[in-house]
Each structure stands twice: as structure tokens, then as C-alpha cells.
């Protein structure tokens, strides 16, 4: 291996490394933009899909009279 080939390999290695760092930075920046400004797309604007109503469970408070007796 001559000095010219070694220099070419060295410069090529540096450029490939810098290129991969730049590509990774661009990917991270695009990912950050998506997470910051993305809003969900509503595909079916013309169809109203009814959401089934869920029945609220009515909770009954415990009656302390039955537990401790009337006072």
C-alpha cells in the first residue's frame, strides 16, 4: 500500500463517518418534527361513526349502620 492509497483510504473513512453522522442527525431531526407537530389524520370525514355509550357504574356507599349498628 502506497502513501497515496493510504491517504485516500483515510480520507474516505473520515468522509463516510461524517456522512453517517449527518444522516443520523437528519433522521433524528425529522423524527423530532414528526413527534412535535404531528396531528392524527381523520380519514372518514364523510361518515359519522357513532361511539357506543358506556354505562356508568353506580357505586353504592357502604352503610355503616349495618356494620356498627345504629347510634
PyMOL Python script that loads the backbone (N, CA, C, O; Angstrom):
from pymol import cmd

cmd.read_pdbstr("""\
ATOM      1  N   UNK A   1       0.853  -1.163   0.000  1.00  0.00           N
ATOM      2  CA  UNK A   1       0.000   0.000   0.000  1.00  0.00           C
ATOM      3  C   UNK A   1       0.904   1.233   0.000  1.00  0.00           C
ATOM      4  O   UNK A   1       1.802   1.373   0.831  1.00  0.00           O
ATOM      5  N   UNK A   2       0.643   2.099  -0.937  1.00  0.00           N
ATOM      6  CA  UNK A   2       1.457   3.303  -1.040  1.00  0.00           C
ATOM      7  C   UNK A   2       0.845   4.396  -0.167  1.00  0.00           C
ATOM      8  O   UNK A   2      -0.241   4.239   0.390  1.00  0.00           O
ATOM      9  N   UNK A   3       1.563   5.488  -0.066  1.00  0.00           N
ATOM     10  CA  UNK A   3       1.105   6.616   0.737  1.00  0.00           C
ATOM     11  C   UNK A   3      -0.158   7.218   0.122  1.00  0.00           C
ATOM     12  O   UNK A   3      -1.057   7.647   0.846  1.00  0.00           O
ATOM     13  N   UNK A   4      -0.232   7.251  -1.215  1.00  0.00           N
ATOM     14  CA  UNK A   4      -1.418   7.796  -1.880  1.00  0.00           C
ATOM     15  C   UNK A   4      -2.653   6.933  -1.576  1.00  0.00           C
ATOM     16  O   UNK A   4      -3.731   7.467  -1.314  1.00  0.00           O
ATOM     17  N   UNK A   5      -2.503   5.642  -1.610  1.00  0.00           N
ATOM     18  CA  UNK A   5      -3.632   4.759  -1.316  1.00  0.00           C
ATOM     19  C   UNK A   5      -4.061   4.869   0.149  1.00  0.00           C
ATOM     20  O   UNK A   5      -5.251   4.855   0.463  1.00  0.00           O
ATOM     21  N   UNK A   6      -3.076   4.978   1.032  1.00  0.00           N
ATOM     22  CA  UNK A   6      -3.387   5.113   2.458  1.00  0.00           C
ATOM     23  C   UNK A   6      -4.102   6.431   2.733  1.00  0.00           C
ATOM     24  O   UNK A   6      -5.051   6.474   3.516  1.00  0.00           O
ATOM     25  N   UNK A   7      -3.645   7.513   2.087  1.00  0.00           N
ATOM     26  CA  UNK A   7      -4.292   8.812   2.271  1.00  0.00           C
ATOM     27  C   UNK A   7      -5.721   8.784   1.727  1.00  0.00           C
ATOM     28  O   UNK A   7      -6.637   9.337   2.336  1.00  0.00           O
ATOM     29  N   UNK A   8      -5.898   8.145   0.594  1.00  0.00           N
ATOM     30  CA  UNK A   8      -7.237   8.039   0.011  1.00  0.00           C
ATOM     31  C   UNK A   8      -8.159   7.226   0.916  1.00  0.00           C
ATOM     32  O   UNK A   8      -9.312   7.603   1.125  1.00  0.00           O
ATOM     33  N   UNK A   9      -7.660   6.121   1.452  1.00  0.00           N
ATOM     34  CA  UNK A   9      -8.454   5.306   2.370  1.00  0.00           C
ATOM     35  C   UNK A   9      -8.800   6.091   3.638  1.00  0.00           C
ATOM     36  O   UNK A   9      -9.930   6.021   4.122  1.00  0.00           O
ATOM     37  N   UNK A  10      -7.845   6.829   4.171  1.00  0.00           N
ATOM     38  CA  UNK A  10      -8.053   7.616   5.381  1.00  0.00           C
ATOM     39  C   UNK A  10      -9.109   8.697   5.161  1.00  0.00           C
ATOM     40  O   UNK A  10     -10.017   8.860   5.976  1.00  0.00           O
ATOM     41  N   UNK A  11      -8.987   9.427   4.064  1.00  0.00           N
ATOM     42  CA  UNK A  11      -9.958  10.484   3.759  1.00  0.00           C
ATOM     43  C   UNK A  11     -11.337   9.876   3.489  1.00  0.00           C
ATOM     44  O   UNK A  11     -12.353  10.428   3.910  1.00  0.00           O
ATOM     45  N   UNK A  12     -11.369   8.762   2.799  1.00  0.00           N
ATOM     46  CA  UNK A  12     -12.644   8.089   2.541  1.00  0.00           C
ATOM     47  C   UNK A  12     -13.309   7.629   3.826  1.00  0.00           C
ATOM     48  O   UNK A  12     -14.527   7.742   3.968  1.00  0.00           O
ATOM     49  N   UNK A  13     -12.528   7.114   4.761  1.00  0.00           N
ATOM     50  CA  UNK A  13     -13.072   6.676   6.044  1.00  0.00           C
ATOM     51  C   UNK A  13     -13.660   7.847   6.818  1.00  0.00           C
ATOM     52  O   UNK A  13     -14.734   7.738   7.411  1.00  0.00           O
ATOM     53  N   UNK A  14     -12.946   8.965   6.805  1.00  0.00           N
ATOM     54  CA  UNK A  14     -13.439  10.156   7.502  1.00  0.00           C
ATOM     55  C   UNK A  14     -14.736  10.655   6.850  1.00  0.00           C
ATOM     56  O   UNK A  14     -15.682  11.007   7.555  1.00  0.00           O
ATOM     57  N   UNK A  15     -14.789  10.687   5.541  1.00  0.00           N
ATOM     58  CA  UNK A  15     -15.981  11.173   4.850  1.00  0.00           C
ATOM     59  C   UNK A  15     -17.177  10.243   5.067  1.00  0.00           C
ATOM     60  O   UNK A  15     -18.302  10.714   5.236  1.00  0.00           O
ATOM     61  N   UNK A  16     -16.947   8.947   5.063  1.00  0.00           N
ATOM     62  CA  UNK A  16     -18.042   8.010   5.321  1.00  0.00           C
ATOM     63  C   UNK A  16     -18.552   8.175   6.748  1.00  0.00           C
ATOM     64  O   UNK A  16     -19.763   8.163   6.974  1.00  0.00           O
ATOM     65  N   UNK A  17     -17.660   8.326   7.700  1.00  0.00           N
ATOM     66  CA  UNK A  17     -18.065   8.544   9.094  1.00  0.00           C
ATOM     67  C   UNK A  17     -18.857   9.827   9.268  1.00  0.00           C
ATOM     68  O   UNK A  17     -19.888   9.841   9.941  1.00  0.00           O
ATOM     69  N   UNK A  18     -18.371  10.917   8.654  1.00  0.00           N
ATOM     70  CA  UNK A  18     -19.089  12.192   8.756  1.00  0.00           C
ATOM     71  C   UNK A  18     -20.444  12.118   8.057  1.00  0.00           C
ATOM     72  O   UNK A  18     -21.426  12.688   8.532  1.00  0.00           O
ATOM     73  N   UNK A  19     -20.491  11.417   6.932  1.00  0.00           N
ATOM     74  CA  UNK A  19     -21.762  11.261   6.226  1.00  0.00           C
ATOM     75  C   UNK A  19     -22.784  10.491   7.039  1.00  0.00           C
ATOM     76  O   UNK A  19     -23.962  10.847   7.060  1.00  0.00           O
ATOM     77  N   UNK A  20     -22.338   9.437   7.709  1.00  0.00           N
ATOM     78  CA  UNK A  20     -23.268   8.660   8.532  1.00  0.00           C
ATOM     79  C   UNK A  20     -23.747   9.469   9.735  1.00  0.00           C
ATOM     80  O   UNK A  20     -24.898   9.333  10.149  1.00  0.00           O
ATOM     81  N   UNK A  21     -22.881  10.307  10.299  1.00  0.00           N
ATOM     82  CA  UNK A  21     -23.293  11.176  11.408  1.00  0.00           C
ATOM     83  C   UNK A  21     -24.325  12.194  10.923  1.00  0.00           C
ATOM     84  O   UNK A  21     -25.300  12.465  11.624  1.00  0.00           O
ATOM     85  N   UNK A  22     -24.123  12.749   9.751  1.00  0.00           N
ATOM     86  CA  UNK A  22     -25.070  13.722   9.201  1.00  0.00           C
ATOM     87  C   UNK A  22     -26.415  13.050   8.902  1.00  0.00           C
ATOM     88  O   UNK A  22     -27.467  13.621   9.191  1.00  0.00           O
ATOM     89  N   UNK A  23     -26.387  11.850   8.329  1.00  0.00           N
ATOM     90  CA  UNK A  23     -27.632  11.136   8.035  1.00  0.00           C
ATOM     91  C   UNK A  23     -28.382  10.814   9.328  1.00  0.00           C
ATOM     92  O   UNK A  23     -29.603  10.960   9.381  1.00  0.00           O
ATOM     93  N   UNK A  24     -27.676  10.381  10.364  1.00  0.00           N
ATOM     94  CA  UNK A  24     -28.322  10.084  11.642  1.00  0.00           C
ATOM     95  C   UNK A  24     -28.920  11.353  12.248  1.00  0.00           C
ATOM     96  O   UNK A  24     -30.012  11.306  12.816  1.00  0.00           O
ATOM     97  N   UNK A  25     -28.225  12.480  12.137  1.00  0.00           N
ATOM     98  CA  UNK A  25     -28.739  13.744  12.662  1.00  0.00           C
ATOM     99  C   UNK A  25     -29.998  14.167  11.917  1.00  0.00           C
ATOM    100  O   UNK A  25     -30.957  14.627  12.538  1.00  0.00           O
ATOM    101  N   UNK A  26     -30.009  14.019  10.605  1.00  0.00           N
ATOM    102  CA  UNK A  26     -31.188  14.387   9.817  1.00  0.00           C
ATOM    103  C   UNK A  26     -32.370  13.492  10.180  1.00  0.00           C
ATOM    104  O   UNK A  26     -33.496  13.978  10.286  1.00  0.00           O
ATOM    105  N   UNK A  27     -32.135  12.198  10.372  1.00  0.00           N
ATOM    106  CA  UNK A  27     -33.210  11.278  10.755  1.00  0.00           C
ATOM    107  C   UNK A  27     -33.772  11.649  12.120  1.00  0.00           C
ATOM    108  O   UNK A  27     -34.988  11.643  12.310  1.00  0.00           O
ATOM    109  N   UNK A  28     -32.902  11.972  13.069  1.00  0.00           N
ATOM    110  CA  UNK A  28     -33.371  12.380  14.394  1.00  0.00           C
ATOM    111  C   UNK A  28     -34.149  13.691  14.335  1.00  0.00           C
ATOM    112  O   UNK A  28     -35.141  13.848  15.046  1.00  0.00           O
ATOM    113  N   UNK A  29     -33.718  14.630  13.504  1.00  0.00           N
ATOM    114  CA  UNK A  29     -34.414  15.906  13.371  1.00  0.00           C
ATOM    115  C   UNK A  29     -35.801  15.714  12.765  1.00  0.00           C
ATOM    116  O   UNK A  29     -36.767  16.324  13.223  1.00  0.00           O
ATOM    117  N   UNK A  30     -35.904  14.871  11.740  1.00  0.00           N
ATOM    118  CA  UNK A  30     -37.210  14.604  11.122  1.00  0.00           C
ATOM    119  C   UNK A  30     -38.125  13.893  12.117  1.00  0.00           C
ATOM    120  O   UNK A  30     -39.319  14.186  12.182  1.00  0.00           O
ATOM    121  N   UNK A  31     -37.572  12.962  12.888  1.00  0.00           N
ATOM    122  CA  UNK A  31     -38.361  12.284  13.913  1.00  0.00           C
ATOM    123  C   UNK A  31     -38.859  13.278  14.953  1.00  0.00           C
ATOM    124  O   UNK A  31     -40.008  13.186  15.384  1.00  0.00           O
ATOM    125  N   UNK A  32     -38.033  14.215  15.360  1.00  0.00           N
ATOM    126  CA  UNK A  32     -38.430  15.240  16.326  1.00  0.00           C
ATOM    127  C   UNK A  32     -39.544  16.111  15.753  1.00  0.00           C
ATOM    128  O   UNK A  32     -40.484  16.457  16.468  1.00  0.00           O
ATOM    129  N   UNK A  33     -39.451  16.472  14.464  1.00  0.00           N
ATOM    130  CA  UNK A  33     -40.506  17.271  13.848  1.00  0.00           C
ATOM    131  C   UNK A  33     -41.831  16.506  13.824  1.00  0.00           C
ATOM    132  O   UNK A  33     -42.885  17.076  14.107  1.00  0.00           O
ATOM    133  N   UNK A  34     -41.776  15.227  13.487  1.00  0.00           N
ATOM    134  CA  UNK A  34     -42.999  14.424  13.463  1.00  0.00           C
ATOM    135  C   UNK A  34     -43.635  14.353  14.847  1.00  0.00           C
ATOM    136  O   UNK A  34     -44.849  14.512  14.973  1.00  0.00           O
ATOM    137  N   UNK A  35     -42.848  14.119  15.874  1.00  0.00           N
ATOM    138  CA  UNK A  35     -43.419  13.981  17.207  1.00  0.00           C
ATOM    139  C   UNK A  35     -43.929  15.301  17.751  1.00  0.00           C
ATOM    140  O   UNK A  35     -44.846  15.316  18.572  1.00  0.00           O
ATOM    141  N   UNK A  36     -43.355  16.407  17.310  1.00  0.00           N
ATOM    142  CA  UNK A  36     -43.785  17.704  17.838  1.00  0.00           C
ATOM    143  C   UNK A  36     -45.015  18.238  17.120  1.00  0.00           C
ATOM    144  O   UNK A  36     -45.907  18.785  17.769  1.00  0.00           O
ATOM    145  N   UNK A  37     -45.089  18.098  15.817  1.00  0.00           N
ATOM    146  CA  UNK A  37     -46.144  18.743  15.046  1.00  0.00           C
ATOM    147  C   UNK A  37     -47.148  17.782  14.415  1.00  0.00           C
ATOM    148  O   UNK A  37     -48.028  18.238  13.685  1.00  0.00           O
ATOM    149  N   UNK A  38     -47.059  16.484  14.658  1.00  0.00           N
ATOM    150  CA  UNK A  38     -47.954  15.536  14.013  1.00  0.00           C
ATOM    151  C   UNK A  38     -49.333  15.607  14.654  1.00  0.00           C
ATOM    152  O   UNK A  38     -49.464  15.592  15.878  1.00  0.00           O
ATOM    153  N   UNK A  39     -50.351  15.684  13.817  1.00  0.00           N
ATOM    154  CA  UNK A  39     -51.723  15.579  14.287  1.00  0.00           C
ATOM    155  C   UNK A  39     -52.360  14.401  13.560  1.00  0.00           C
ATOM    156  O   UNK A  39     -52.096  14.191  12.376  1.00  0.00           O
ATOM    157  N   UNK A  40     -53.181  13.644  14.241  1.00  0.00           N
ATOM    158  CA  UNK A  40     -53.792  12.486  13.598  1.00  0.00           C
ATOM    159  C   UNK A  40     -54.682  12.900  12.421  1.00  0.00           C
ATOM    160  O   UNK A  40     -55.366  13.922  12.470  1.00  0.00           O
ATOM    161  N   UNK A  41     -54.659  12.108  11.396  1.00  0.00           N
ATOM    162  CA  UNK A  41     -55.459  12.375  10.205  1.00  0.00           C
ATOM    163  C   UNK A  41     -56.778  11.630  10.347  1.00  0.00           C
ATOM    164  O   UNK A  41     -56.795  10.429  10.615  1.00  0.00           O
ATOM    165  N   UNK A  42     -57.884  12.349  10.166  1.00  0.00           N
ATOM    166  CA  UNK A  42     -59.198  11.714  10.212  1.00  0.00           C
ATOM    167  C   UNK A  42     -59.556  11.318   8.794  1.00  0.00           C
ATOM    168  O   UNK A  42     -59.829  12.176   7.954  1.00  0.00           O
ATOM    169  N   UNK A  43     -59.557  10.020   8.524  1.00  0.00           N
ATOM    170  CA  UNK A  43     -59.749   9.535   7.162  1.00  0.00           C
ATOM    171  C   UNK A  43     -61.209   9.548   6.747  1.00  0.00           C
ATOM    172  O   UNK A  43     -61.510   9.813   5.583  1.00  0.00           O
ATOM    173  N   UNK A  44     -62.113   9.270   7.657  1.00  0.00           N
ATOM    174  CA  UNK A  44     -63.515   9.139   7.303  1.00  0.00           C
ATOM    175  C   UNK A  44     -64.290  10.381   7.753  1.00  0.00           C
ATOM    176  O   UNK A  44     -65.063  10.317   8.708  1.00  0.00           O
ATOM    177  N   UNK A  45     -64.088  11.490   7.079  1.00  0.00           N
ATOM    178  CA  UNK A  45     -64.798  12.710   7.439  1.00  0.00           C
ATOM    179  C   UNK A  45     -66.257  12.654   7.034  1.00  0.00           C
ATOM    180  O   UNK A  45     -67.089  13.296   7.676  1.00  0.00           O
ATOM    181  N   UNK A  46     -66.595  11.916   6.000  1.00  0.00           N
ATOM    182  CA  UNK A  46     -67.950  11.903   5.480  1.00  0.00           C
ATOM    183  C   UNK A  46     -68.845  10.894   6.179  1.00  0.00           C
ATOM    184  O   UNK A  46     -70.056  10.907   5.958  1.00  0.00           O
ATOM    185  N   UNK A  47     -68.305  10.031   7.003  1.00  0.00           N
ATOM    186  CA  UNK A  47     -69.103   9.034   7.715  1.00  0.00           C
ATOM    187  C   UNK A  47     -68.989   9.314   9.211  1.00  0.00           C
ATOM    188  O   UNK A  47     -67.890   9.374   9.762  1.00  0.00           O
ATOM    189  N   UNK A  48     -70.123   9.483   9.846  1.00  0.00           N
ATOM    190  CA  UNK A  48     -70.125   9.662  11.297  1.00  0.00           C
ATOM    191  C   UNK A  48     -70.284   8.293  11.945  1.00  0.00           C
ATOM    192  O   UNK A  48     -71.333   7.659  11.835  1.00  0.00           O
ATOM    193  N   UNK A  49     -69.263   7.860  12.601  1.00  0.00           N
ATOM    194  CA  UNK A  49     -69.290   6.562  13.263  1.00  0.00           C
ATOM    195  C   UNK A  49     -69.708   6.798  14.709  1.00  0.00           C
ATOM    196  O   UNK A  49     -68.981   7.443  15.465  1.00  0.00           O
ATOM    197  N   UNK A  50     -70.877   6.281  15.102  1.00  0.00           N
ATOM    198  CA  UNK A  50     -71.321   6.511  16.485  1.00  0.00           C
ATOM    199  C   UNK A  50     -70.457   5.718  17.463  1.00  0.00           C
ATOM    200  O   UNK A  50     -70.112   4.559  17.229  1.00  0.00           O
ATOM    201  N   UNK A  51     -70.130   6.366  18.536  1.00  0.00           N
ATOM    202  CA  UNK A  51     -69.353   5.715  19.589  1.00  0.00           C
ATOM    203  C   UNK A  51     -70.345   5.129  20.578  1.00  0.00           C
ATOM    204  O   UNK A  51     -71.206   5.853  21.076  1.00  0.00           O
ATOM    205  N   UNK A  52     -70.251   3.854  20.873  1.00  0.00           N
ATOM    206  CA  UNK A  52     -71.212   3.267  21.814  1.00  0.00           C
ATOM    207  C   UNK A  52     -71.042   3.872  23.206  1.00  0.00           C
ATOM    208  O   UNK A  52     -69.932   4.004  23.721  1.00  0.00           O
ATOM    209  N   UNK A  53     -72.167   4.229  23.786  1.00  0.00           N
ATOM    210  CA  UNK A  53     -72.144   4.830  25.116  1.00  0.00           C
ATOM    211  C   UNK A  53     -71.888   3.747  26.153  1.00  0.00           C
ATOM    212  O   UNK A  53     -72.481   2.669  26.110  1.00  0.00           O
ATOM    213  N   UNK A  54     -71.023   4.046  27.056  1.00  0.00           N
ATOM    214  CA  UNK A  54     -70.726   3.090  28.115  1.00  0.00           C
ATOM    215  C   UNK A  54     -71.528   3.480  29.349  1.00  0.00           C
ATOM    216  O   UNK A  54     -71.572   4.646  29.739  1.00  0.00           O
ATOM    217  N   UNK A  55     -72.149   2.497  29.944  1.00  0.00           N
ATOM    218  CA  UNK A  55     -72.961   2.767  31.120  1.00  0.00           C
ATOM    219  C   UNK A  55     -72.049   2.999  32.318  1.00  0.00           C
ATOM    220  O   UNK A  55     -71.128   2.225  32.579  1.00  0.00           O
ATOM    221  N   UNK A  56     -72.320   4.056  33.023  1.00  0.00           N
ATOM    222  CA  UNK A  56     -71.522   4.380  34.196  1.00  0.00           C
ATOM    223  C   UNK A  56     -71.983   3.512  35.346  1.00  0.00           C
ATOM    224  O   UNK A  56     -73.175   3.423  35.638  1.00  0.00           O
ATOM    225  N   UNK A  57     -71.045   2.889  35.978  1.00  0.00           N
ATOM    226  CA  UNK A  57     -71.378   2.005  37.088  1.00  0.00           C
ATOM    227  C   UNK A  57     -71.659   2.856  38.315  1.00  0.00           C
ATOM    228  O   UNK A  57     -70.813   3.637  38.750  1.00  0.00           O
ATOM    229  N   UNK A  58     -72.830   2.701  38.858  1.00  0.00           N
ATOM    230  CA  UNK A  58     -73.216   3.487  40.033  1.00  0.00           C
ATOM    231  C   UNK A  58     -72.702   2.765  41.267  1.00  0.00           C
ATOM    232  O   UNK A  58     -73.056   1.618  41.540  1.00  0.00           O
ATOM    233  N   UNK A  59     -71.885   3.451  41.979  1.00  0.00           N
ATOM    234  CA  UNK A  59     -71.318   2.865  43.187  1.00  0.00           C
ATOM    235  C   UNK A  59     -72.215   3.169  44.372  1.00  0.00           C
ATOM    236  O   UNK A  59     -72.744   4.273  44.497  1.00  0.00           O
ATOM    237  N   UNK A  60     -72.377   2.217  45.210  1.00  0.00           N
ATOM    238  CA  UNK A  60     -73.193   2.387  46.407  1.00  0.00           C
ATOM    239  C   UNK A  60     -72.254   2.524  47.589  1.00  0.00           C
ATOM    240  O   UNK A  60     -71.369   1.695  47.800  1.00  0.00           O
ATOM    241  N   UNK A  61     -72.463   3.587  48.358  1.00  0.00           N
ATOM    242  CA  UNK A  61     -71.615   3.779  49.524  1.00  0.00           C
ATOM    243  C   UNK A  61     -71.986   2.756  50.583  1.00  0.00           C
ATOM    244  O   UNK A  61     -73.156   2.400  50.722  1.00  0.00           O
ATOM    245  N   UNK A  62     -71.018   2.289  51.314  1.00  0.00           N
ATOM    246  CA  UNK A  62     -71.329   1.304  52.355  1.00  0.00           C
ATOM    247  C   UNK A  62     -72.177   1.935  53.457  1.00  0.00           C
ATOM    248  O   UNK A  62     -71.985   3.094  53.826  1.00  0.00           O
ATOM    249  N   UNK A  63     -73.087   1.173  53.954  1.00  0.00           N
ATOM    250  CA  UNK A  63     -73.935   1.662  55.036  1.00  0.00           C
ATOM    251  C   UNK A  63     -73.306   1.244  56.351  1.00  0.00           C
ATOM    252  O   UNK A  63     -73.222   0.060  56.677  1.00  0.00           O
ATOM    253  N   UNK A  64     -72.870   2.238  57.093  1.00  0.00           N
ATOM    254  CA  UNK A  64     -72.182   1.959  58.346  1.00  0.00           C
ATOM    255  C   UNK A  64     -73.142   1.512  59.435  1.00  0.00           C
ATOM    256  O   UNK A  64     -72.731   0.936  60.441  1.00  0.00           O
ATOM    257  N   UNK A  65     -74.432   1.784  59.225  1.00  0.00           N
ATOM    258  CA  UNK A  65     -75.410   1.356  60.247  1.00  0.00           C
ATOM    259  C   UNK A  65     -75.426  -0.157  60.377  1.00  0.00           C
ATOM    260  O   UNK A  65     -75.544  -0.688  61.481  1.00  0.00           O
ATOM    261  N   UNK A  66     -75.306  -0.851  59.255  1.00  0.00           N
ATOM    262  CA  UNK A  66     -75.354  -2.305  59.276  1.00  0.00           C
ATOM    263  C   UNK A  66     -74.079  -2.890  59.874  1.00  0.00           C
ATOM    264  O   UNK A  66     -74.099  -3.975  60.455  1.00  0.00           O
ATOM    265  N   UNK A  67     -72.975  -2.167  59.728  1.00  0.00           N
ATOM    266  CA  UNK A  67     -71.714  -2.694  60.224  1.00  0.00           C
ATOM    267  C   UNK A  67     -71.557  -2.435  61.717  1.00  0.00           C
ATOM    268  O   UNK A  67     -71.243  -3.346  62.484  1.00  0.00           O
ATOM    269  N   UNK A  68     -71.781  -1.167  62.131  1.00  0.00           N
ATOM    270  CA  UNK A  68     -71.528  -0.793  63.519  1.00  0.00           C
ATOM    271  C   UNK A  68     -72.800  -0.684  64.357  1.00  0.00           C
ATOM    272  O   UNK A  68     -72.723  -0.490  65.570  1.00  0.00           O
ATOM    273  N   UNK A  69     -73.948  -0.805  63.740  1.00  0.00           N
ATOM    274  CA  UNK A  69     -75.217  -0.660  64.466  1.00  0.00           C
ATOM    275  C   UNK A  69     -75.587   0.814  64.549  1.00  0.00           C
ATOM    276  O   UNK A  69     -74.731   1.688  64.411  1.00  0.00           O
ATOM    277  N   UNK A  70     -76.852   1.078  64.772  1.00  0.00           N
ATOM    278  CA  UNK A  70     -77.330   2.466  64.857  1.00  0.00           C
ATOM    279  C   UNK A  70     -76.902   3.095  66.171  1.00  0.00           C
ATOM    280  O   UNK A  70     -76.855   2.437  67.210  1.00  0.00           O
ATOM    281  N   UNK A  71     -76.590   4.389  66.101  1.00  0.00           N
ATOM    282  CA  UNK A  71     -76.203   5.117  67.310  1.00  0.00           C
ATOM    283  C   UNK A  71     -77.218   6.167  67.618  1.00  0.00           C
ATOM    284  O   UNK A  71     -77.076   6.894  68.602  1.00  0.00           O
TER     285      UNK A  71
END
""", "prot")
cmd.dss("prot")
cmd.show_as("cartoon", "prot")
cmd.util.cbc("prot")
cmd.orient("prot")
